[in-house]
Amino acid sequence: MTVYIDPPTWPGHGRMWSHLVSDASYDELHDFAARLGVPRRAFERDHYDIPSPRYADAVAAGAVEVRSREVVRLLLAAGLRRRKGSGSRLP
């Protein structure tokens, strides 16, 4: 059970963003994000959006750095991938 983060390469709202995901469960992901102080509203379908200034905090807390395409592979392998239009933002 690990939480992963990709580099902050996704633009939006005037900043760059990373994706924080779990390879085990949404509960693990929500717990990790809560310990970082990330608000639940930052959760979108299957990941948390993390602004670039918080990237180092996530890594220091134990998130494993991976490439962006690895995030999707990990979600698919864990059965946790939710595509756009697949329903609720919160599980």
C-alpha positions as a printed Julia matrix, in Angstrom:
91×3 Matrix{Float64}:
   0.0    0.0     0.0
   1.64   3.12   -1.29
   0.65   6.64   -2.25
   2.2    8.07   -5.43
   2.63  11.55   -6.88
   3.57  12.7   -10.36
   5.59  15.85  -11.11
   3.74  19.18  -11.08
   3.39  19.49  -14.85
  -0.36  20.03  -15.2
  -1.38  23.7   -15.64
  -4.55  25.14  -14.18
  -5.74  28.25  -12.4
  -2.4   30.02  -12.81
  -0.26  27.27  -11.27
   1.1   23.8   -11.9
  -0.4   20.67  -10.35
   0.48  17.08   -9.47
  -1.79  14.07   -9.04
  -1.74  12.11   -5.77
  -3.03   8.52   -6.03
  -3.13   5.26   -4.07
  -2.46   1.77   -5.36
  -4.66   0.23   -2.65
  -7.78   2.21   -1.74
  -9.47   5.58   -1.66
  -9.46   5.35    2.14
  -5.65   5.2     2.15
  -5.53   8.15   -0.23
  -7.99  10.23    1.81
  -6.08   9.48    5.03
  -2.76  10.5     3.47
  -4.23  13.7     2.05
  -5.82  14.57    5.41
  -2.46  14.15    7.17
  -1.0   16.62    4.64
  -3.82  19.06    5.31
  -5.17  18.77    1.76
  -8.88  19.62    1.67
 -11.29  16.91    0.51
 -12.51  19.26   -2.24
  -9.13  18.68   -3.97
 -10.2   15.07   -4.66
 -11.36  14.51   -8.23
 -12.75  11.08   -9.22
  -9.63   9.01   -8.4
  -6.89  11.42   -7.34
  -6.08  14.56   -5.41
  -4.82  17.63   -7.24
  -1.76  18.93   -5.41
  -0.35  22.41   -6.2
   3.36  22.56   -7.0
   4.32  24.32   -3.72
   2.99  21.25   -1.81
   4.81  18.64   -3.93
   7.85  18.44   -1.64
   5.55  18.14    1.41
   3.83  15.11   -0.13
   7.16  13.45   -0.94
   8.52  14.19    2.55
   5.37  12.58    4.01
   6.05   9.38    2.05
   4.5    9.76   -1.4
   6.57   7.97   -4.04
   7.52  10.03   -7.08
   6.45   8.51  -10.42
   6.0    9.71  -13.99
   2.59  11.02  -14.99
   1.78   8.05  -17.23
   2.6    5.72  -14.34
  -0.24   7.27  -12.32
  -2.84   5.96  -14.78
  -1.21   2.52  -14.9
  -1.24   2.28  -11.1
  -4.9    3.31  -10.9
  -5.9    0.81  -13.59
  -3.95  -2.04  -11.95
  -5.6   -1.29   -8.59
  -9.07  -1.06  -10.13
  -9.37   2.52   -8.86
  -9.42   4.41  -12.18
 -12.5    6.57  -12.7
 -12.77   8.32  -16.03
 -14.42  11.7   -16.55
 -18.18  11.4   -16.6
 -18.11   8.2   -14.53
 -20.03   9.66  -11.62
 -19.49  11.34   -8.29
 -16.39  13.25   -7.29
 -16.38  11.52   -3.89
 -16.5    7.76   -3.42
